[in-house]
Amino acid sequence: MGAQTTFSVAIGCDEAGFELKELLKRFIEGLGYGVEDFGCHSSSPVLYPDIAAAVAMAVGAGEQRLGVLICGTGIGMAISANKIKGVRAAQAHDTYSAERARKSNDAQILSIGARVIGSELAKSIVKVFLESEFEAERSGKKVERITALEQANRALPSDD
């Protein structure tokens, strides 16, 4: 995909992910994607839910197709992003999970932990995430069910 890509990727981090975010911005641009940086812009402490929400709102509104969030573990960013209606954020610290997040779950946001993985693995994970496509024929009904749960904001009855 790489050089043929025409969309921009939203990226954001907290102070723990700042250095990795800066590295990943250059890496993503090198793959041929645009990058929109939602912060943070230094290693000073920030409220990561605000950054996650900004990225998730841009993705949820269709302003950005995909997003990448980085914090210490990737957990808080994923939880925060998933609070935005219509957004599916997945934490992944390996390439298989990143691929499946896109193909099986139609995740639009990848969340990674700068204190959990190194920069080379982070690059591999991001590349796989950006280059994977949702397999609607195989997983569409499952993702529709996730969306229905979100809209109902409660458990749904079984299809059995």
N, C-alpha and C positions, 0 to 999 in steps of 0.2 A: 504494500500500500504506500507507505512513506511519501515519496516525492509527488505522487499523484493526489495527495490529500488536499482538500480545499477547506476544511473547517478549522475552527479555533478551539482550543482546549482551555477551560477555566482552571486555574490553579490557586490554591491557598494553603496557608500553614499557620501554625502558632510559632512561638519562639524556638521550641525544640526542633521544629522542622525547617527552620529558615535556611540553613546552609544546604540541605538536601533539595529544598524547593528551588533555590537558585541554580543548582547543578541540573535539576530535571527540566527547568525552563529551557536551558540551552540545548539539552538532549532532545526534547520534544520539538523544538524549532529545527534542529538538525534532521529530524525525521520528515520534515516538510509541513508540519502543522503550525498554525498560529497559536499564540499563547496570550491569554488575558489574565493578568496577575491581580488577584483580589486581596493580596497581603498575606501575612504581615510583611513589613518592609525593613525589618531589623531584628536583632535578637532580643529586643526588649519584650517583656511579658505583655500578652494580649489575652482577651477573652476568646478562646478558640470557637465557642459556639457562634459568635458573630461572624467570623470568617467562614465557617462551614455554612451558615445560613446564606451569606452573600453568594457563595459559589452555587449552592443548591437552588436558590431562587433564580439565578441566571440560567441554570440548566432546566429547571422546572418550567420556566417561562419560554423555553426554546431559543433563548439568546445565545446559548452555548450548547453544543451537542453533547459533550462529555466533560467531566471534571476530574481533577486529582487533588486530594487533600492530604496533608502531611502534618502529623503531630508526633508526640513521643511514641505512642503505641498504635495510633490509627483508630483506636476505639472511640474516644470522645468525639472525634470528627465525624465518624460514621454514624454514631448515635444522633448527633446534632443534625446532620444532613438529612437523615431519614425522618425527621420531624416535619420537613417541608413536603406538602402534598404533591404527589406525582413523582417524587424522587425516590430512586432506589440506589442507595450507596452501599458498597460492599468493602469490607476490610479484607485485604489479601496480602500475604507475605510469601507467596510462592506463585510461579507462573500458571500452574494448573488452576488454582483458585481464581486468579484474575481472568483467565480465559473462560472458565465456567460462569463467572459472575456476569460476563457479557452474553455468552451463548445461551445459557440456561435461564438466567434471571433478568436479562435486559437491564443490568445495572448501568446507570449513566455516570456514576461517580465511583472512583477508586480511592480508598483510604489506606494509607500505609504509615508505619511507625518508623521514624528516623532512628529511634533507640533500639529497634528490633532487628532491622536489616541494614546491610551495607549499601553503598551507592551503586555498585555494579548490579547487584540483585534488584535493587529498586528500578534501575533502567530497564532491565529485562522484563520485570513485572509490568511497568508502564507501557512498554512497547507492545507486549502481548494484549494488554487491555485495550489499547487504542486500535489495534489491528483486528480484533475479534468482532464478529457481528452476531447479533441476536438470531437464534434459530427459531423463528416464530412457528414454523410447522410442528416442531417437536415440543416446544415449551410455551407456546402462546396461551393455551388455556390455563396453565399454572400461573403465569404472570397476570392474566385477567383476573384470576381468583385473588391474587395479592392486591390488585387494584380495588377489587370489590370489598375486601376487608378494610382497606384504607377509607373508602367512601362510606362504608357502614359504620366504621369505627367500633366494631364489635366482632365477635366470632360469628361465622356463618354456619348454617346447618350443613350437614354432610350431604354429598351427592349420592350416597349409597342407598 
